[in-house]
Amino acid sequence: MFSASMFKWWNVTSKTTEILCVVALNTPITILSWYRFHSEMLEQFWTWPYYKSISYLTVIQVGFNFKLIIINDQDNSIDIYDITFENVNQNMFSRRKPYFALSQNLPLLCPSWSLALSYIGDLMYLFLAQNELNTILAYRTEISLNNEVINHFKPYSNFSYVGVKNITTFVTAHQNYLAVTGEKSAVFKIKPDGTLIHDLKGELGLIDKWVPIKLDTYRDDTLLLAHEQNSSSIKFFKWSYSWRIYTTFRLSM
């Protein structure tokens, strides 16, 4: 089992945007391998033994700051690290390592394989799927005017959802949404106070994975790809802020 996250980073020394990738491979000792795309090649520049089994990881950017968020299923918790690549020049990149600092640990009541983040104004929400509890946990933190996380994530609310498995967030015309898979699949609008409102009407079938793709339109519409359970088909939902009618296309695989 492995997890991976790709992100962009502005190298202040070379004055270029670099694409970085971190991959977690669960072997007897879990290793985080760090890569960058350089001259059309994937170059490994650092490895870090983590010693815990990882079910999910992601790297997020808040202003000029980066955080590595890891769900580890060994002790059922979330580790949040501040990471930086400052003072790393292009020529020495492969011989330098990132700076890490554990900023927060969030204990969980059962294993989890999916989380999603949503930025609304000066607030950031972290939603976490807890399958065994049929619950979506919500945490919240404030963001300063300088776009820096100024507080730890704090438990904010719980939402009951039977069989919740995977969750993902997307934005259309400054409106935030949460797509959920479970015994029934659904898409919710996220209000500024973190409340979830059932937004997509109609029977969606048993979806086991949502993948949002941002469209280059006036209102930044979103195309939602939905893989149906026990099916070789993918549904396409065109998601627009101005209306709630959606069209479904079926692509056989």
N, C-alpha and C positions, 0 to 999 in steps of 0.2 A: 504494500500500500504506500502511495506517495501523495504529497500535496505540493502545490507550487503557486507562486505569485509573481507577477511581472509588473514593473513600475518604472516611471521615468525619474531621473535625477539630474539636476543642473550642476555640472562640474564648474565650480567658480574659478578654478585655475585655468582649465583649457577653454572656458567660455563656450561649452557645448552641452547639449542635452544628451545624456547617455541612457540607454535602456538596460536596466538591471533585472535579474531574475534570481529568486531563491527557491530551491527545491529541497524538500524533506523526504528522505527515503528511510522508511522504517525497517532497519536491519536490526541485528542484536543490539547495536548501539546506533540510535537515530542520528543521522548526520544532516546538518543544514549545509548545502553547497550553494555558494554564491557565484553568479556568472554575470558577465556584461557582454553585450553585442559590440564587437570592435572589428572594423574593416570587414564586415559581412561574415564574421566568425564569432562563435560562442566561446568566450574565454573564461575559464574558472579562475577567480582571484582569491577565494578564501573558502575554508570549510570550518564548521563549528560543531563539535559533538554536543548533542542536546540531552541524551540519556533518558529521554521520555518518549513514549509512543505518541505520535502526532496524528490527529484525525482531520485537522483543518488548520490552514495558516493563511494570512493575508498581510500585505504591507499597505498602509494608508499614509497619505500626506495631509498634514494640517499646516497650511501656510508653507514655511520653509522647513518644517519639521516632519520627521517620519517616525511611524510606529509600526513595530512588528507585533501582530496579534496571533497567538497560537492557542488552539484548543488541544490540550493533551488528555488522552483517554486513559492514562496510567493512574493519575490521582484525581481525574475529573475536575479540571480547573482550567481557567484561561490565564495565560501569562501575557502581559503587555509590556513590551520593551521600547524604550526610546533608542533610536539608532541614528547615527550620523556618519557621513563619509567626508566631512570637511577636511581640508588640508591634504587631500589625496590628489596628487597631480597625475596627469595621464600616463607619463612614463613610469611612474612608480606604483601605479594602481595595483598590479598583480602582486606586489610585495608588501602592501599595506593591508590592514584588516579594519573592518568597521568598528566603531565604538558602540558598545551595548550597555544599557542600564535598565534593569528591571524596575518599572515604575508602578506596576500593580499586579496583584494576583486575585482573580475572582473564583472562589470555590463554587462548584456545581453539585447538584444533588444526584445527577445521573449522567451517563455519557452523552455527548453531543457531536454532531458532524457538520453543523451548518450555522453560520451567523451572517448578519447583514448590518450595514451601517447606513445611517441617513442623516444628512446635514440640513437643519431647518433654522434659518436665522443664526442666532448665536448659540444654538444648541446642537449637540450631536447625540443621536440615539444609537444604541447597539442592541439589536434584536438577536435572540438566541433560541434555537429550536431544542426543546427538551421532550424527545419522543416518548420516553417511558412515563412522563408526567402529563402527556397531552397538553403541553403548555408552551407558549412563547414568552420567554422572559425579556423584559425591556430594561435597559440601563440608560442612564443619561449623564451627560457632562456639559459644562459651559465652555464656550470658546471666546477668547478675548478679542479685542479689536485688532490685535496683531496676528490673528489666526493661530493662536497657540492654545493647546488644551491647558486650562488653568486649574482644573480640578480632576480628581479621580472619577471614574465611572461609578455611579451609585445606583442601586436597585431602584427602579421607578414604578414598574407596573408588571402585572402578569396577565396574559390573555389565554383563555382556554381554547384549544384547537385539537380535536380528536385526531390522533395518528400523525401529528405534524412531523414532517421529515426534513424537507429542504426549504429554505427561504432565500429570497433575494430582493434587493431594492432597486428602483430605477426612478428617474426624474423626467417629467414632461412639462415644459413651460413652467418651471419653478414649482410644480406640484410633485410631492413625493409619494411613492407607492411601494407597497410590500406585497410580493407574490409568494404564495404559500402552497406547498403540496402536503397532502395528508389523505384521510379517508375521502374527503372532498377537497378539490383544489379551488383556490380563490385568489382574488387580487383586492387588496385593501388600500384605501387612501389614508395617508398618515397626516393627521392634523398637527398644527404647530405645538399642541400640548402633548403629542405622542399618542393620542387616541386613534384607534383603527376603525375605519368605516368601510363596510363591505361595498365595493364600488362596481365590480364587474358582475353583471347579471347573467343568468342563464346557466345551463348545465355544461360544465367544462370537461367532464369525464375524469378519469384517474390519471393525473399528470404526475410524472415522477421527477421531472426537472424542468425549471424555467430558465431560459437564457435571454436576457434583454439585449437588444442591439440598438444603439442610438442612431436615428436617421438625421441626415442633414437637411432639415426642413425649417420653415420659418419659426415654428414653435417647438423645434427639437422633438418631434414625435418619436415614438419608440416602437420597434418591431419585437414582439415577444415570441420566441420559439418555445414550443412546449412538446416535450417527448412524452407520449402516452405509455402507461405501464402495459406490459405484455403486448406490445404492438411494434410494428416496424415503420410506423408513420410519425411524422412531425407536423404539428399544427402551427400556423402562423397567425398571430393576432396583431393587427395594426392599431397602435394605441395613440389616440389623439386627445389633447386636452379639451378641445372644443365640443366633442361629442362622445357618447358612450356606445355607439354602434360599432361592432367589430366584425371583421370578415375573417373567415377561417379557410385556409388552404391546406391541402393534405399532400405531403410529399412522401412517396413510398421509398423505402430504403432497401 
